[in-house]
């Protein structure tokens, strides 16, 4: 998949990344505490997260649309992850614990950083290079994606390297100067 270099029809930019947070706790009638761990705005779900680009889907040998939820836990301070982008997959990331610094770059060459603390989340659209650095021990993430994962079929992973991103970024910049 790394050699898949077609440009997106409409590339996303770093200013489209949305953030959200938890809320509460509040006392309940039963004398318990109600806490909203994470709430995702309606527009992020319906107008973004659950939308797929048919052109991009046609480059994958099987239908990978769906909902997948996973965690990454017990990250130590200084660990680096991500260092990738996706052509189809969108991710909604929730910080479960600790503090994690996210660094984003779009095809336009713009960069943006977010420091996520426990109870904060963000939405990452396709074609956004994303890397994170753990700022505290025992940090953890919960990730929702709009694609399924078949570990045995690399061509369905929809994960691309920094090198591939830079090649795509150069191609995008050459085309936009025309």
Residue pairs with C-beta under 8 A, 6 or more apart in sequence:
1 59
1 154
1 155
1 157
1 158
1 160
2 160
2 161
2 163
2 164
4 59
4 87
4 160
5 164
5 167
5 168
5 171
6 55
6 59
7 168
7 171
7 172
7 175
8 53
8 56
8 87
8 107
8 126
8 127
9 53
9 55
11 106
11 107
11 108
11 127
11 172
12 106
12 125
12 126
12 127
12 128
13 106
13 107
13 108
13 110
14 104
14 105
14 106
14 110
14 111
14 112
14 128
15 110
15 112
16 125
17 104
17 112
17 114
17 122
17 123
17 124
17 125
17 128
18 41
18 44
18 48
18 122
18 123
19 114
19 120
19 121
19 122
19 123
20 38
20 39
20 40
20 41
20 44
20 120
20 121
20 122
20 123
21 38
21 119
21 120
21 121
22 35
22 36
22 37
22 38
22 39
22 119
22 120
23 35
23 36
23 39
24 33
24 34
24 35
24 36
25 33
25 34
25 35
26 33
26 34
26 35
27 33
27 34
28 34
37 94
37 119
38 94
38 119
38 121
38 142
40 49
40 92
40 121
40 123
44 92
44 123
48 90
48 123
48 125
49 90
49 92
49 123
49 144
49 146
50 146
52 65
52 88
52 146
53 87
53 88
53 126
56 87
56 88
56 126
57 63
57 64
57 65
57 88
59 87
60 88
60 155
60 156
60 158
61 153
61 155
61 156
62 150
62 153
62 156
64 88
64 147
64 148
64 149
64 150
64 156
64 158
65 146
65 147
65 148
66 146
66 147
66 148
67 144
67 145
67 146
68 144
68 145
68 147
68 148
68 149
69 142
69 143
69 144
69 145
70 142
70 143
70 145
71 96
71 140
71 141
71 142
71 143
72 81
72 140
72 141
72 143
73 96
73 97
73 140
73 141
74 138
74 140
75 81
75 98
75 100
75 134
75 137
75 138
75 139
75 140
75 141
76 134
76 137
76 138
77 134
77 135
77 136
77 137
77 139
78 133
78 134
79 133
79 134
80 131
80 132
80 133
80 134
81 131
81 132
81 134
82 102
82 130
82 131
82 132
83 129
83 131
83 161
83 162
84 129
84 130
84 159
84 160
84 161
84 162
85 126
85 127
85 128
85 129
85 130
85 160
85 164
85 165
86 126
86 127
86 147
86 158
86 159
86 160
87 126
87 127
87 158
87 160
88 126
88 146
88 147
88 158
89 126
89 145
89 146
89 147
89 158
89 159
90 123
90 124
90 125
90 126
90 145
90 146
91 123
91 124
91 130
91 143
91 144
91 145
92 121
92 122
92 123
92 124
92 143
92 144
92 145
93 102
93 116
93 121
93 122
93 123
93 124
93 141
93 142
93 143
94 120
94 121
94 141
94 142
94 143
94 144
95 116
95 117
95 118
95 119
95 120
95 121
95 139
95 140
95 141
96 118
96 140
96 141
96 142
97 118
97 138
97 139
97 140
98 117
98 118
98 134
98 135
98 136
98 137
98 138
98 139
98 140
99 115
99 116
99 117
99 118
99 134
99 135
99 136
99 139
100 115
100 116
100 132
100 133
100 134
100 135
100 139
100 141
101 113
101 114
101 115
101 116
101 132
101 133
101 135
102 113
102 114
102 115
102 116
102 122
102 130
102 131
102 132
103 111
103 112
103 113
103 130
103 131
103 132
103 133
104 111
104 112
104 113
104 114
104 124
104 128
104 129
104 130
105 111
105 112
105 128
105 129
105 165
106 127
106 128
106 129
107 127
107 168
107 169
107 172
107 173
108 172
109 169
109 173
114 122
115 135
116 122
124 130
127 168
129 162
129 165
147 158
148 156
149 156
149 157
150 156
160 168
